[in-house]
């Protein structure tokens, strides 16, 4: 199965079209021509086809669920960059290293759905500049530097979604607080005094039972190029706006191939599920305190999807160091790395010390 070669030529001038964020059309930046996309209603969760997880882990997916993609690994950071349209050379969106397309292809699981960009590059930049402006102890010139910097990169990031029905048997104990009164000796104005003191103690009772939960569309980042703490913080995503996958939504953008395998994604998903199941067990045990000794979970009806989510991204160099910022391409929520101004921190410490000294002086002389 050969890799598809997607092109989006403008019907009026022949230049490349790009998907227009927040719209359902392709737009030509050269002549302004707008070409509507085929009518595609939002792919609600019930309409999206889930794939059987066990079949996929055994390489048993149907040929229509797979595709050959032309992906080039970044020689610096290892990101899997997928070129779209007539682009044959670009910069890696993660580290700005020049990348040129190769001739090799790779067999990958085809995306089932894509969440189109809802905000454009200008709106993404405004969100990032506002976020930087609200950071404490950020260097004063950083916001201006970012405002004058180069354009953000529009990137479709790969995610896995996992569904599962779980039933868990647990054993542990429920702790209930009670109080006892005892006499203690304390010093008051240099003299010993006997006083009563209430002491909290815990009475434990054995507990066992079952909890069940249905997990639906649990998101797992399928990229190793971005820190999960940043991409996780971009949530929530409105997955109700997902649309059946079409390469038209990728026109003018870069798509990253997944570098977290489906099996590794399942491991991460089960860790997330286990944390939620542990919370369910503790709620079922009840009491003031819980002790969980064992949880045995059975998984069934396990399915998954491969989806693409939109992120605006910038990598800025400031004082010789690179800082990365990511913007949720649907909501405008921002996360990222940030520099600190040493003199601002020093000034804040000195100011706090001065205020503390003034408060102490006033209290001593009042």
Secondary structure, DSSP 8 states (H G I E B T S, - for coil): --------B-TTT--BEEE-TTSSEEEETTT--EEE--------TTTS--EEHHHHHTT---GGGEEEE-EEE-TTT--EEE--TT--EEE-TTT--EEE--S--EEEE--SEE----S-HHHHHHHHHHHHHT-TT--TTHHHHHHHS---EEEEEEEEEEEEEEEEEEEEEEEEEEEEEEEEEEEETTEEEEEEEEEEEEEEEEEEEEEEEEEEEEEEE--SSS-HHHHHHT----GGG-EE--GGGGTTSEEE---S-HHHHHHHHHHHHHHHHHHHHHHHH-SSEEEEEEEEEEEEEEEEEEEEEEEEEEEEEETTEEEEEEEETTT--EEE-----HHHHHHHHHHHHHHHHHHHHHHH--
